[in-house]
Amino acid sequence: MTATAIPSGPTQGQTEGRAKLKGGGLRGALAFEWTKLWTVRSTWWNLLAAVVLMTGFSAIVGMSAEASAKNGVSVAEPAPHAATDAVLLVQLTTVMLATLAITSEYASRSILTTLQSVPVRKRMFFAKSVVVTAVALVTGMVFSALGTLVAAPLMGDYGEFTGGEFAKTALGTGAYLALLALFTVGLGTMMRSAAGTITTVIMMLLAVPQIMSVVGVDWLKDAADYMPGNAGVVLMTQDTEPYGSGTALIVLLVWTLVSFIGGRTLLRRRDA
């Protein structure tokens, strides 16, 4: 006798979300995805971990700056820019949040319930992308503000900043994490694997640019500047090297657009 696999039933979030579809349409799909995101524990654990990491690492950055300055090392930089060092760690929680938003449904086979509730696949994909991106945008700005408020008192006079620097860094951080989340959703839709998606994104953000920079090939070193993580740093700090924030935004948009189109295309062509 051959055992027949029975797909698992809808989760609480999916059940509540289906009740909010209100006859369908984009508004219903957005309500569905919003409800699912906030009724799973992984979302809350990711955000809690991000707050803890942002607070702790920003404090370390602030104390390190003051200690280095006392030893004669020039460390003067606006506190919002110093806090972006913590964002480079916190960004991994954004990657995990965006990854699980799509890959967990494939792992549990609850994607079948999602597609029954929102049968127009491009609408489902767009709604999920909008919800995850919006959450990443807001949390990114909050994390930047939190990191600045923690690091600034510990940096003393070495971290003085203006209101403009505070606002631009917060907006840049929010934009970077939003585009990173959208990029991850697209990649996760293509790969359908949490482990594969997270590993690939981490490699692209951290490992690959480092390898490209140290192999000794000039064109690879230059190309590393256009990897998503390096472009994100420029966008957050509004730096002018190796290019300006405008170019950094374009670089991130290109990476995100490629991933988004790839995810949308494969979602329409493949079976659930």
PyRosetta script that sets phi, psi and omega in degrees:
from pyrosetta import init, pose_from_sequence

init()
pose = pose_from_sequence("MTATAIPSGPTQGQTEGRAKLKGGGLRGALAFEWTKLWTVRSTWWNLLAAVVLMTGFSAIVGMSAEASAKNGVSVAEPAPHAATDAVLLVQLTTVMLATLAITSEYASRSILTTLQSVPVRKRMFFAKSVVVTAVALVTGMVFSALGTLVAAPLMGDYGEFTGGEFAKTALGTGAYLALLALFTVGLGTMMRSAAGTITTVIMMLLAVPQIMSVVGVDWLKDAADYMPGNAGVVLMTQDTEPYGSGTALIVLLVWTLVSFIGGRTLLRRRDA")
pose.set_psi(1, 134.4)
pose.set_omega(1, -179.3)
pose.set_phi(2, -96.4)
pose.set_psi(2, 127.5)
pose.set_omega(2, 179.6)
pose.set_phi(3, -73.4)
pose.set_psi(3, 139.4)
pose.set_omega(3, 179.6)
pose.set_phi(4, -106.1)
pose.set_psi(4, 125.1)
pose.set_omega(4, 179.8)
pose.set_phi(5, -73.8)
pose.set_psi(5, 130.3)
pose.set_omega(5, -180.0)
pose.set_phi(6, -108.9)
pose.set_psi(6, 117.9)
pose.set_omega(6, -179.0)
pose.set_phi(7, -57.3)
pose.set_psi(7, 142.7)
pose.set_omega(7, 178.4)
pose.set_phi(8, -68.2)
pose.set_psi(8, 153.2)
pose.set_omega(8, -178.5)
pose.set_phi(9, -74.5)
pose.set_psi(9, 174.6)
pose.set_omega(9, -179.3)
pose.set_phi(10, -66.9)
pose.set_psi(10, 148.4)
pose.set_omega(10, 176.6)
pose.set_phi(11, -78.6)
pose.set_psi(11, 172.8)
pose.set_omega(11, 178.4)
pose.set_phi(12, -59.2)
pose.set_psi(12, -42.7)
pose.set_omega(12, -179.4)
pose.set_phi(13, -62.4)
pose.set_psi(13, -39.1)
pose.set_omega(13, 179.8)
pose.set_phi(14, -69.3)
pose.set_psi(14, -38.9)
pose.set_omega(14, 178.3)
pose.set_phi(15, -62.6)
pose.set_psi(15, -46.2)
pose.set_omega(15, 178.6)
pose.set_phi(16, -67.2)
pose.set_psi(16, -36.7)
pose.set_omega(16, -179.5)
pose.set_phi(17, -66.0)
pose.set_psi(17, -39.1)
pose.set_omega(17, -180.0)
pose.set_phi(18, -62.6)
pose.set_psi(18, -33.5)
pose.set_omega(18, 178.7)
pose.set_phi(19, -66.7)
pose.set_psi(19, -20.2)
pose.set_omega(19, -177.2)
pose.set_phi(20, -97.6)
pose.set_psi(20, 2.7)
pose.set_omega(20, -177.5)
pose.set_phi(21, -64.9)
pose.set_psi(21, -30.3)
pose.set_omega(21, 174.7)
pose.set_phi(22, 52.5)
pose.set_psi(22, 46.9)
pose.set_omega(22, 175.8)
pose.set_phi(23, 88.6)
pose.set_psi(23, 1.5)
pose.set_omega(23, 175.7)
pose.set_phi(24, 98.4)
pose.set_psi(24, -159.8)
pose.set_omega(24, -177.1)
pose.set_phi(25, 83.6)
pose.set_psi(25, 172.8)
pose.set_omega(25, -177.4)
pose.set_phi(26, -64.9)
pose.set_psi(26, -38.4)
pose.set_omega(26, -179.6)
pose.set_phi(27, -61.2)
pose.set_psi(27, -43.4)
pose.set_omega(27, 178.1)
pose.set_phi(28, -65.8)
pose.set_psi(28, -39.2)
pose.set_omega(28, 179.1)
pose.set_phi(29, -64.5)
pose.set_psi(29, -39.5)
pose.set_omega(29, 178.0)
pose.set_phi(30, -64.8)
pose.set_psi(30, -42.4)
pose.set_omega(30, 178.3)
pose.set_phi(31, -63.5)
pose.set_psi(31, -39.3)
pose.set_omega(31, 179.0)
pose.set_phi(32, -61.2)
pose.set_psi(32, -50.0)
pose.set_omega(32, -178.2)
pose.set_phi(33, -68.5)
pose.set_psi(33, -36.4)
pose.set_omega(33, 178.9)
pose.set_phi(34, -63.3)
pose.set_psi(34, -44.1)
pose.set_omega(34, -179.8)
pose.set_phi(35, -64.7)
pose.set_psi(35, -43.6)
pose.set_omega(35, 179.7)
pose.set_phi(36, -61.6)
pose.set_psi(36, -42.0)
pose.set_omega(36, -176.7)
pose.set_phi(37, -62.4)
pose.set_psi(37, -40.4)
pose.set_omega(37, -173.4)
pose.set_phi(38, -91.9)
pose.set_psi(38, -1.1)
pose.set_omega(38, 178.6)
pose.set_phi(39, -108.9)
pose.set_psi(39, 14.7)
pose.set_omega(39, 172.8)
pose.set_phi(40, -114.6)
pose.set_psi(40, 142.7)
pose.set_omega(40, -174.8)
pose.set_phi(41, -67.2)
pose.set_psi(41, -28.6)
pose.set_omega(41, -176.5)
pose.set_phi(42, -60.0)
pose.set_psi(42, -33.6)
pose.set_omega(42, 178.5)
pose.set_phi(43, -61.7)
pose.set_psi(43, -48.4)
pose.set_omega(43, -178.3)
pose.set_phi(44, -67.6)
pose.set_psi(44, -38.8)
pose.set_omega(44, 178.2)
pose.set_phi(45, -65.6)
pose.set_psi(45, -38.4)
pose.set_omega(45, 177.7)
pose.set_phi(46, -63.3)
pose.set_psi(46, -44.7)
pose.set_omega(46, -179.2)
pose.set_phi(47, -67.3)
pose.set_psi(47, -39.5)
pose.set_omega(47, 177.7)
pose.set_phi(48, -63.4)
pose.set_psi(48, -44.1)
pose.set_omega(48, 178.4)
pose.set_phi(49, -61.7)
pose.set_psi(49, -38.9)
pose.set_omega(49, 179.9)
pose.set_phi(50, -64.3)
pose.set_psi(50, -42.6)
pose.set_omega(50, 179.5)
pose.set_phi(51, -63.4)
pose.set_psi(51, -44.5)
pose.set_omega(51, -179.8)
pose.set_phi(52, -63.0)
pose.set_psi(52, -47.0)
pose.set_omega(52, -179.2)
pose.set_phi(53, -64.8)
pose.set_psi(53, -42.3)
pose.set_omega(53, -178.9)
pose.set_phi(54, -64.0)
pose.set_psi(54, -44.1)
pose.set_omega(54, -179.9)
pose.set_phi(55, -65.3)
pose.set_psi(55, -49.2)
pose.set_omega(55, -177.2)
pose.set_phi(56, -65.0)
pose.set_psi(56, -46.5)
pose.set_omega(56, -176.1)
pose.set_phi(57, -72.8)
pose.set_psi(57, -33.3)
pose.set_omega(57, 176.0)
pose.set_phi(58, -64.4)
pose.set_psi(58, -38.5)
pose.set_omega(58, 177.1)
pose.set_phi(59, -63.9)
pose.set_psi(59, -41.2)
pose.set_omega(59, 178.5)
pose.set_phi(60, -63.3)
pose.set_psi(60, -43.8)
pose.set_omega(60, 178.6)
pose.set_phi(61, -60.5)
pose.set_psi(61, -43.9)
pose.set_omega(61, -179.7)
pose.set_phi(62, -63.7)
pose.set_psi(62, -46.9)
pose.set_omega(62, 180.0)
pose.set_phi(63, -66.2)
pose.set_psi(63, -37.3)
pose.set_omega(63, 179.6)
pose.set_phi(64, -65.0)
pose.set_psi(64, -39.1)
pose.set_omega(64, -179.7)
pose.set_phi(65, -63.1)
pose.set_psi(65, -46.4)
pose.set_omega(65, -178.7)
pose.set_phi(66, -65.8)
pose.set_psi(66, -41.2)
pose.set_omega(66, -180.0)
pose.set_phi(67, -64.3)
pose.set_psi(67, -41.3)
pose.set_omega(67, -180.0)
pose.set_phi(68, -65.8)
pose.set_psi(68, -39.1)
pose.set_omega(68, 180.0)
pose.set_phi(69, -63.3)
pose.set_psi(69, -37.8)
pose.set_omega(69, 179.1)
pose.set_phi(70, -66.9)
pose.set_psi(70, -21.7)
pose.set_omega(70, 177.6)
pose.set_phi(71, -94.3)
pose.set_psi(71, 11.7)
pose.set_omega(71, 175.4)
pose.set_phi(72, 88.9)
pose.set_psi(72, 8.3)
pose.set_omega(72, 179.3)
pose.set_phi(73, -90.4)
pose.set_psi(73, 133.0)
pose.set_omega(73, -179.8)
pose.set_phi(74, -77.7)
pose.set_psi(74, 112.5)
pose.set_omega(74, -176.7)
pose.set_phi(75, -127.5)
pose.set_psi(75, 11.3)
pose.set_omega(75, -177.1)
pose.set_phi(76, -63.3)
pose.set_psi(76, 120.7)
pose.set_omega(76, 174.0)
pose.set_phi(77, -160.3)
pose.set_psi(77, 151.6)
pose.set_omega(77, -179.7)
pose.set_phi(78, -56.9)
pose.set_psi(78, 138.6)
pose.set_omega(78, -179.2)
pose.set_phi(79, -55.9)
pose.set_psi(79, -37.6)
pose.set_omega(79, 177.6)
pose.set_phi(80, -60.5)
pose.set_psi(80, -36.1)
pose.set_omega(80, 179.0)
pose.set_phi(81, -70.4)
pose.set_psi(81, -38.8)
pose.set_omega(81, 177.9)
pose.set_phi(82, -63.0)
pose.set_psi(82, -36.3)
pose.set_omega(82, -178.9)
pose.set_phi(83, -67.6)
pose.set_psi(83, -20.3)
pose.set_omega(83, 178.7)
pose.set_phi(84, -65.9)
pose.set_psi(84, -20.7)
pose.set_omega(84, 175.0)
pose.set_phi(85, -61.4)
pose.set_psi(85, -35.1)
pose.set_omega(85, 177.6)
pose.set_phi(86, -71.4)
pose.set_psi(86, -32.5)
pose.set_omega(86, 179.6)
pose.set_phi(87, -62.8)
pose.set_psi(87, -32.6)
pose.set_omega(87, 179.8)
pose.set_phi(88, -63.1)
pose.set_psi(88, -21.8)
pose.set_omega(88, 173.6)
pose.set_phi(89, -90.7)
pose.set_psi(89, -43.4)
pose.set_omega(89, -177.9)
pose.set_phi(90, -65.8)
pose.set_psi(90, -25.7)
pose.set_omega(90, -179.0)
pose.set_phi(91, -58.3)
pose.set_psi(91, -24.5)
pose.set_omega(91, 179.5)
pose.set_phi(92, -67.4)
pose.set_psi(92, -29.8)
pose.set_omega(92, 176.5)
pose.set_phi(93, -70.9)
pose.set_psi(93, -33.3)
pose.set_omega(93, 175.2)
pose.set_phi(94, -65.4)
pose.set_psi(94, -40.8)
pose.set_omega(94, 177.5)
pose.set_phi(95, -60.6)
pose.set_psi(95, -44.0)
pose.set_omega(95, -179.6)
pose.set_phi(96, -66.1)
pose.set_psi(96, -41.4)
pose.set_omega(96, 179.0)
pose.set_phi(97, -60.8)
pose.set_psi(97, -47.5)
pose.set_omega(97, -179.3)
pose.set_phi(98, -67.8)
pose.set_psi(98, -36.8)
pose.set_omega(98, 179.3)
pose.set_phi(99, -63.4)
pose.set_psi(99, -50.5)
pose.set_omega(99, -176.7)
pose.set_phi(100, -67.1)
pose.set_psi(100, -25.5)
pose.set_omega(100, 179.8)
pose.set_phi(101, -60.1)
pose.set_psi(101, -27.5)
pose.set_omega(101, -179.6)
pose.set_phi(102, -114.4)
pose.set_psi(102, -44.4)
pose.set_omega(102, -173.3)
pose.set_phi(103, -72.3)
pose.set_psi(103, -28.6)
pose.set_omega(103, 179.1)
pose.set_phi(104, -63.2)
pose.set_psi(104, -29.4)
pose.set_omega(104, 179.0)
pose.set_phi(105, -71.2)
pose.set_psi(105, -34.2)
pose.set_omega(105, 175.9)
pose.set_phi(106, -72.6)
pose.set_psi(106, -37.4)
pose.set_omega(106, -179.2)
pose.set_phi(107, -65.1)
pose.set_psi(107, -38.6)
pose.set_omega(107, -177.9)
pose.set_phi(108, -93.4)
pose.set_psi(108, -4.9)
pose.set_omega(108, -175.5)
pose.set_phi(109, 66.6)
pose.set_psi(109, 11.9)
pose.set_omega(109, 176.4)
pose.set_phi(110, -72.9)
pose.set_psi(110, -4.4)
pose.set_omega(110, 174.6)
pose.set_phi(111, -60.9)
pose.set_psi(111, -27.0)
pose.set_omega(111, 177.6)
pose.set_phi(112, -64.4)
pose.set_psi(112, -41.5)
pose.set_omega(112, 177.5)
pose.set_phi(113, -66.0)
pose.set_psi(113, -40.8)
pose.set_omega(113, 179.4)
pose.set_phi(114, -60.6)
pose.set_psi(114, -44.9)
pose.set_omega(114, -177.7)
pose.set_phi(115, -74.6)
pose.set_psi(115, -24.3)
pose.set_omega(115, 172.6)
pose.set_phi(116, -71.4)
pose.set_psi(116, -35.4)
pose.set_omega(116, -179.4)
pose.set_phi(117, -76.2)
pose.set_psi(117, -38.2)
pose.set_omega(117, 178.6)
pose.set_phi(118, -127.3)
pose.set_psi(118, 80.6)
pose.set_omega(118, -173.5)
pose.set_phi(119, -66.6)
pose.set_psi(119, -21.0)
pose.set_omega(119, 177.0)
pose.set_phi(120, -80.0)
pose.set_psi(120, 104.5)
pose.set_omega(120, -169.5)
pose.set_phi(121, -63.3)
pose.set_psi(121, -39.4)
pose.set_omega(121, -179.7)
pose.set_phi(122, -65.5)
pose.set_psi(122, -31.7)
pose.set_omega(122, 177.2)
pose.set_phi(123, -69.3)
pose.set_psi(123, -42.6)
pose.set_omega(123, 178.2)
pose.set_phi(124, -61.7)
pose.set_psi(124, -45.7)
pose.set_omega(124, -178.2)
pose.set_phi(125, -65.3)
pose.set_psi(125, -40.6)
pose.set_omega(125, 179.2)
pose.set_phi(126, -65.8)
pose.set_psi(126, -43.7)
pose.set_omega(126, -179.1)
pose.set_phi(127, -63.2)
pose.set_psi(127, -44.7)
pose.set_omega(127, 179.0)
pose.set_phi(128, -63.1)
pose.set_psi(128, -41.3)
pose.set_omega(128, -180.0)
pose.set_phi(129, -63.7)
pose.set_psi(129, -43.3)
pose.set_omega(129, -179.3)
pose.set_phi(130, -63.6)
pose.set_psi(130, -44.7)
pose.set_omega(130, -177.7)
pose.set_phi(131, -64.1)
pose.set_psi(131, -48.5)
pose.set_omega(131, -178.3)
pose.set_phi(132, -65.3)
pose.set_psi(132, -41.1)
pose.set_omega(132, 179.9)
pose.set_phi(133, -64.8)
pose.set_psi(133, -41.8)
pose.set_omega(133, -179.9)
pose.set_phi(134, -63.5)
pose.set_psi(134, -42.0)
pose.set_omega(134, 178.8)
pose.set_phi(135, -64.0)
pose.set_psi(135, -42.4)
pose.set_omega(135, 179.7)
pose.set_phi(136, -66.1)
pose.set_psi(136, -36.7)
pose.set_omega(136, 179.1)
pose.set_phi(137, -62.4)
pose.set_psi(137, -49.4)
pose.set_omega(137, -177.8)
pose.set_phi(138, -67.6)
pose.set_psi(138, -47.1)
pose.set_omega(138, -179.0)
pose.set_phi(139, -64.7)
pose.set_psi(139, -33.2)
pose.set_omega(139, 177.8)
pose.set_phi(140, -62.0)
pose.set_psi(140, -43.7)
pose.set_omega(140, 178.1)
pose.set_phi(141, -66.4)
pose.set_psi(141, -38.8)
pose.set_omega(141, 178.5)
pose.set_phi(142, -65.8)
pose.set_psi(142, -42.6)
pose.set_omega(142, 179.9)
pose.set_phi(143, -63.0)
pose.set_psi(143, -40.7)
pose.set_omega(143, 179.0)
pose.set_phi(144, -62.0)
pose.set_psi(144, -44.7)
pose.set_omega(144, 179.1)
pose.set_phi(145, -64.2)
pose.set_psi(145, -42.6)
pose.set_omega(145, 179.0)
pose.set_phi(146, -61.9)
pose.set_psi(146, -46.7)
pose.set_omega(146, -179.7)
pose.set_phi(147, -61.7)
pose.set_psi(147, -39.5)
pose.set_omega(147, 179.0)
pose.set_phi(148, -65.1)
pose.set_psi(148, -45.2)
pose.set_omega(148, -178.2)
pose.set_phi(149, -66.2)
pose.set_psi(149, -28.0)
pose.set_omega(149, 177.7)
pose.set_phi(150, -80.9)
pose.set_psi(150, -43.6)
pose.set_omega(150, -174.3)
pose.set_phi(151, -75.7)
pose.set_psi(151, -37.5)
pose.set_omega(151, -172.7)
pose.set_phi(152, -56.4)
pose.set_psi(152, -48.8)
pose.set_omega(152, -179.4)
pose.set_phi(153, -63.9)
pose.set_psi(153, -30.6)
pose.set_omega(153, -178.4)
pose.set_phi(154, -79.0)
pose.set_psi(154, -22.9)
pose.set_omega(154, 179.6)
pose.set_phi(155, -84.8)
pose.set_psi(155, -18.6)
pose.set_omega(155, -179.0)
pose.set_phi(156, 64.4)
pose.set_psi(156, -139.0)
pose.set_omega(156, -178.3)
pose.set_phi(157, -69.1)
pose.set_psi(157, -16.9)
pose.set_omega(157, -176.8)
pose.set_phi(158, -74.7)
pose.set_psi(158, -13.9)
pose.set_omega(158, -177.3)
pose.set_phi(159, -114.9)
pose.set_psi(159, 21.5)
pose.set_omega(159, -178.8)
pose.set_phi(160, -57.1)
pose.set_psi(160, 141.6)
pose.set_omega(160, -177.8)
pose.set_phi(161, -147.4)
pose.set_psi(161, 162.1)
pose.set_omega(161, 178.5)
pose.set_phi(162, -100.9)
pose.set_psi(162, 166.1)
pose.set_omega(162, 176.8)
pose.set_phi(163, -62.0)
pose.set_psi(163, -34.6)
pose.set_omega(163, 177.9)
pose.set_phi(164, -65.1)
pose.set_psi(164, -42.5)
pose.set_omega(164, 178.2)
pose.set_phi(165, -64.4)
pose.set_psi(165, -38.7)
pose.set_omega(165, 178.4)
pose.set_phi(166, -61.9)
pose.set_psi(166, -48.4)
pose.set_omega(166, -176.9)
pose.set_phi(167, -68.1)
pose.set_psi(167, -44.0)
pose.set_omega(167, -178.4)
pose.set_phi(168, -65.1)
pose.set_psi(168, -39.0)
pose.set_omega(168, 179.3)
pose.set_phi(169, -68.2)
pose.set_psi(169, -40.4)
pose.set_omega(169, 178.4)
pose.set_phi(170, -63.1)
pose.set_psi(170, -44.6)
pose.set_omega(170, 178.9)
pose.set_phi(171, -65.7)
pose.set_psi(171, -41.5)
pose.set_omega(171, 178.7)
pose.set_phi(172, -63.7)
pose.set_psi(172, -40.3)
pose.set_omega(172, 178.7)
pose.set_phi(173, -66.2)
pose.set_psi(173, -43.9)
pose.set_omega(173, 178.0)
pose.set_phi(174, -61.0)
pose.set_psi(174, -43.6)
pose.set_omega(174, 179.7)
pose.set_phi(175, -64.3)
pose.set_psi(175, -42.0)
pose.set_omega(175, -179.7)
pose.set_phi(176, -63.2)
pose.set_psi(176, -48.8)
pose.set_omega(176, -178.6)
pose.set_phi(177, -67.3)
pose.set_psi(177, -32.3)
pose.set_omega(177, 177.1)
pose.set_phi(178, -64.7)
pose.set_psi(178, -46.0)
pose.set_omega(178, 179.5)
pose.set_phi(179, -69.0)
pose.set_psi(179, -35.2)
pose.set_omega(179, 176.4)
pose.set_phi(180, -64.1)
pose.set_psi(180, -40.9)
pose.set_omega(180, 178.8)
pose.set_phi(181, -64.3)
pose.set_psi(181, -43.5)
pose.set_omega(181, 179.9)
pose.set_phi(182, -65.7)
pose.set_psi(182, -40.5)
pose.set_omega(182, 175.6)
pose.set_phi(183, -58.9)
pose.set_psi(183, -41.9)
pose.set_omega(183, -177.8)
pose.set_phi(184, -69.2)
pose.set_psi(184, -38.3)
pose.set_omega(184, 177.3)
pose.set_phi(185, -61.0)
pose.set_psi(185, -44.0)
pose.set_omega(185, 178.2)
pose.set_phi(186, -62.6)
pose.set_psi(186, -45.3)
pose.set_omega(186, 179.7)
pose.set_phi(187, -65.5)
pose.set_psi(187, -41.0)
pose.set_omega(187, 178.8)
pose.set_phi(188, -63.6)
pose.set_psi(188, -35.3)
pose.set_omega(188, 177.4)
pose.set_phi(189, -66.2)
pose.set_psi(189, -36.3)
pose.set_omega(189, 178.1)
pose.set_phi(190, -72.1)
pose.set_psi(190, -41.8)
pose.set_omega(190, -173.5)
pose.set_phi(191, -88.1)
pose.set_psi(191, -29.8)
pose.set_omega(191, 179.7)
pose.set_phi(192, 59.3)
pose.set_psi(192, 21.6)
pose.set_omega(192, -177.6)
pose.set_phi(193, -135.5)
pose.set_psi(193, 125.3)
pose.set_omega(193, 179.0)
pose.set_phi(194, -65.1)
pose.set_psi(194, -47.3)
pose.set_omega(194, -178.9)
pose.set_phi(195, -62.0)
pose.set_psi(195, -45.1)
pose.set_omega(195, -179.3)
pose.set_phi(196, -65.2)
pose.set_psi(196, -41.0)
pose.set_omega(196, -179.7)
pose.set_phi(197, -66.7)
pose.set_psi(197, -49.4)
pose.set_omega(197, -178.7)
pose.set_phi(198, -62.0)
pose.set_psi(198, -43.0)
pose.set_omega(198, 179.5)
pose.set_phi(199, -62.3)
pose.set_psi(199, -44.0)
pose.set_omega(199, -178.8)
pose.set_phi(200, -64.1)
pose.set_psi(200, -44.4)
pose.set_omega(200, -178.9)
pose.set_phi(201, -65.8)
pose.set_psi(201, -42.9)
pose.set_omega(201, 179.0)
pose.set_phi(202, -62.6)
pose.set_psi(202, -41.1)
pose.set_omega(202, 177.4)
pose.set_phi(203, -60.3)
pose.set_psi(203, -42.6)
pose.set_omega(203, -178.0)
pose.set_phi(204, -70.8)
pose.set_psi(204, -32.8)
pose.set_omega(204, -178.5)
pose.set_phi(205, -79.2)
pose.set_psi(205, -38.5)
pose.set_omega(205, -169.6)
pose.set_phi(206, -117.5)
pose.set_psi(206, -58.3)
pose.set_omega(206, -169.8)
pose.set_phi(207, -71.7)
pose.set_psi(207, -51.0)
pose.set_omega(207, -174.6)
pose.set_phi(208, -60.8)
pose.set_psi(208, -46.6)
pose.set_omega(208, 178.1)
pose.set_phi(209, -60.2)
pose.set_psi(209, -37.0)
pose.set_omega(209, 178.2)
pose.set_phi(210, -64.8)
pose.set_psi(210, -43.8)
pose.set_omega(210, 179.3)
pose.set_phi(211, -63.6)
pose.set_psi(211, -43.5)
pose.set_omega(211, -179.8)
pose.set_phi(212, -62.7)
pose.set_psi(212, -30.3)
pose.set_omega(212, -176.3)
pose.set_phi(213, -81.0)
pose.set_psi(213, -20.6)
pose.set_omega(213, -173.6)
pose.set_phi(214, -110.5)
pose.set_psi(214, -2.2)
pose.set_omega(214, -177.2)
pose.set_phi(215, -75.3)
pose.set_psi(215, -13.1)
pose.set_omega(215, 177.0)
pose.set_phi(216, 89.1)
pose.set_psi(216, 8.8)
pose.set_omega(216, 178.2)
pose.set_phi(217, -102.4)
pose.set_psi(217, 120.2)
pose.set_omega(217, -172.4)
pose.set_phi(218, -58.3)
pose.set_psi(218, -44.7)
pose.set_omega(218, -175.6)
pose.set_phi(219, -69.1)
pose.set_psi(219, -30.4)
pose.set_omega(219, 176.0)
pose.set_phi(220, -70.0)
pose.set_psi(220, -38.4)
pose.set_omega(220, 177.8)
pose.set_phi(221, -62.7)
pose.set_psi(221, -41.4)
pose.set_omega(221, 178.4)
pose.set_phi(222, -68.3)
pose.set_psi(222, -38.2)
pose.set_omega(222, -179.1)
pose.set_phi(223, -66.4)
pose.set_psi(223, -29.1)
pose.set_omega(223, -180.0)
pose.set_phi(224, -61.0)
pose.set_psi(224, -28.4)
pose.set_omega(224, 179.8)
pose.set_phi(225, -65.2)
pose.set_psi(225, -18.8)
pose.set_omega(225, -176.6)
pose.set_phi(226, -103.4)
pose.set_psi(226, 13.7)
pose.set_omega(226, 171.8)
pose.set_phi(227, -77.1)
pose.set_psi(227, 154.5)
pose.set_omega(227, -173.2)
pose.set_phi(228, -56.1)
pose.set_psi(228, -42.4)
pose.set_omega(228, -177.1)
pose.set_phi(229, -63.6)
pose.set_psi(229, -43.6)
pose.set_omega(229, -179.9)
pose.set_phi(230, -67.9)
pose.set_psi(230, -38.6)
pose.set_omega(230, 176.3)
pose.set_phi(231, -64.7)
pose.set_psi(231, -35.2)
pose.set_omega(231, 178.8)
pose.set_phi(232, -63.8)
pose.set_psi(232, -39.7)
pose.set_omega(232, 178.9)
pose.set_phi(233, -62.8)
pose.set_psi(233, -42.8)
pose.set_omega(233, 179.2)
pose.set_phi(234, -63.3)
pose.set_psi(234, -42.1)
pose.set_omega(234, -178.8)
pose.set_phi(235, -65.9)
pose.set_psi(235, -39.4)
pose.set_omega(235, -178.9)
pose.set_phi(236, -69.8)
pose.set_psi(236, -40.9)
pose.set_omega(236, -175.1)
pose.set_phi(237, -92.9)
pose.set_psi(237, -5.3)
pose.set_omega(237, -177.9)
pose.set_phi(238, 56.9)
pose.set_psi(238, 37.2)
pose.set_omega(238, -178.4)
pose.set_phi(239, -73.6)
pose.set_psi(239, 167.9)
pose.set_omega(239, 177.5)
pose.set_phi(240, -113.4)
pose.set_psi(240, -1.2)
pose.set_omega(240, 179.0)
pose.set_phi(241, -121.4)
pose.set_psi(241, 136.1)
pose.set_omega(241, -1.1)
pose.set_phi(242, -80.7)
pose.set_psi(242, -0.7)
pose.set_omega(242, 175.7)
pose.set_phi(243, -157.8)
pose.set_psi(243, 176.6)
pose.set_omega(243, -176.8)
pose.set_phi(244, -85.4)
pose.set_psi(244, 175.8)
pose.set_omega(244, -178.0)
pose.set_phi(245, -65.9)
pose.set_psi(245, -30.1)
pose.set_omega(245, 177.7)
pose.set_phi(246, -63.1)
pose.set_psi(246, -45.4)
pose.set_omega(246, 177.5)
pose.set_phi(247, -65.3)
pose.set_psi(247, -38.5)
pose.set_omega(247, 178.4)
pose.set_phi(248, -60.2)
pose.set_psi(248, -41.5)
pose.set_omega(248, 178.8)
pose.set_phi(249, -64.5)
pose.set_psi(249, -40.6)
pose.set_omega(249, 178.7)
pose.set_phi(250, -63.9)
pose.set_psi(250, -43.3)
pose.set_omega(250, 178.9)
pose.set_phi(251, -58.8)
pose.set_psi(251, -46.3)
pose.set_omega(251, -179.8)
pose.set_phi(252, -66.1)
pose.set_psi(252, -38.2)
pose.set_omega(252, 178.5)
pose.set_phi(253, -63.7)
pose.set_psi(253, -38.8)
pose.set_omega(253, 179.0)
pose.set_phi(254, -64.4)
pose.set_psi(254, -48.8)
pose.set_omega(254, 177.6)
pose.set_phi(255, -57.1)
pose.set_psi(255, -44.7)
pose.set_omega(255, -177.3)
pose.set_phi(256, -66.6)
pose.set_psi(256, -41.6)
pose.set_omega(256, -179.0)
pose.set_phi(257, -63.7)
pose.set_psi(257, -41.9)
pose.set_omega(257, 178.7)
pose.set_phi(258, -60.9)
pose.set_psi(258, -45.8)
pose.set_omega(258, -179.9)
pose.set_phi(259, -66.0)
pose.set_psi(259, -42.3)
pose.set_omega(259, -178.6)
pose.set_phi(260, -62.9)
pose.set_psi(260, -46.3)
pose.set_omega(260, -179.8)
pose.set_phi(261, -64.8)
pose.set_psi(261, -40.7)
pose.set_omega(261, 179.0)
pose.set_phi(262, -62.3)
pose.set_psi(262, -45.3)
pose.set_omega(262, 179.2)
pose.set_phi(263, -63.9)
pose.set_psi(263, -44.1)
pose.set_omega(263, -179.3)
pose.set_phi(264, -64.5)
pose.set_psi(264, -40.6)
pose.set_omega(264, -178.6)
pose.set_phi(265, -66.6)
pose.set_psi(265, -47.3)
pose.set_omega(265, -179.1)
pose.set_phi(266, -69.0)
pose.set_psi(266, -32.2)
pose.set_omega(266, 177.6)
pose.set_phi(267, -62.8)
pose.set_psi(267, -37.6)
pose.set_omega(267, -179.1)
pose.set_phi(268, -75.7)
pose.set_psi(268, -29.5)
pose.set_omega(268, -173.2)
pose.set_phi(269, -91.0)
pose.set_psi(269, -26.3)
pose.set_omega(269, -175.0)
pose.set_phi(270, -99.1)
pose.set_psi(270, 156.9)
pose.set_omega(270, 173.0)
pose.set_phi(271, -70.5)
pose.set_psi(271, 157.7)
pose.set_omega(271, 178.4)
pose.set_phi(272, -66.4)
pose.dump_pdb("model.pdb")
